[in-house]
Amino acid sequence: MAGSPGWRGHRAQRLLIVLDEFPYVCEVTPGLDTIAQAVGRRSADEIFDHLRRLQELQLLRREVPETERQRARTQRVLYRLADPYLRFWFHYVSPFQSLLQLGRAPYVWEREIAPTLDEFVARTTWEEVCIQHLWRRLETGQLPASVAQLGRWWDPREEIDLVGLWRGQATLVGECTWTAGPVDERVFMNLQRKAQQLPLAERPLWVLASRAGFDRIVRQRAEHGDCLLIEPADLYPEDAEVF
């Protein structure tokens, strides 16, 4: 790790842990100053080089809202761990290594992992899996929308999980839900409300992705061509090639 010896090893690990806890930060104060102070530094200036190095090592990913990707500078920046395994490690394993080494894995699972795992998957992984799935559909000509960029969008009040752009217009807008119950009409209506903040195309493709399926009304919308529905079984169909 570049920088002073104190930043090697455990200090780099501490930075990754803190970024796992506080991923939404601005690249201006006070956002990164808060991160810097949490790892024992005085200001953001002292961690910029380390953030850049972690990105070069592909341990950390810097994200901006999809509508701002072409801008030279934005205050809406997300730093997140790039690898799902590392996210799980720093979130669930690293804080409880002593207990795990004592053979208390069932205790850690019941007390810390099981109650929050659904939220963790929804926040860190499900959206990315859905984005990858949409790129595969585009590659095979199975996505009924023109998309040149695909990612997420957020502002201080709202977040949209899936936003596809074509020549600056949002041609695809979607919501990824990882809950125990099926997605209903309210989720779709709320997505349409949030989408009004985007530069919407005239007829965007609405996408709903759900762990637990969809209710009858939402499925009827899909049958009429109003939206595209994605479930876990759709991600890896039985006839897909296995390498």
ABEGO torsion letter per residue (X at the ends): XBEBAAABEAAAAAAAAAAAABABBBABOAAAAAAAAAAGBABAAAAAAAAAAAAAAGABBBBBBAAAAABABBABBBBBBABAAAAAAAAAAAAAAAAAAAGAAAAAAAAAAAAAAAAAAAAAAAAAAAAAAAAAAAAAGABBBBBABBBBBBBAABBBABBBBBGGBBABBBBBBBBABBBBAAAAAAAAAAAAABBBBABBBBBBBBAAEBBAAAAAAAAAGABBBBBAAAABBAABBBX
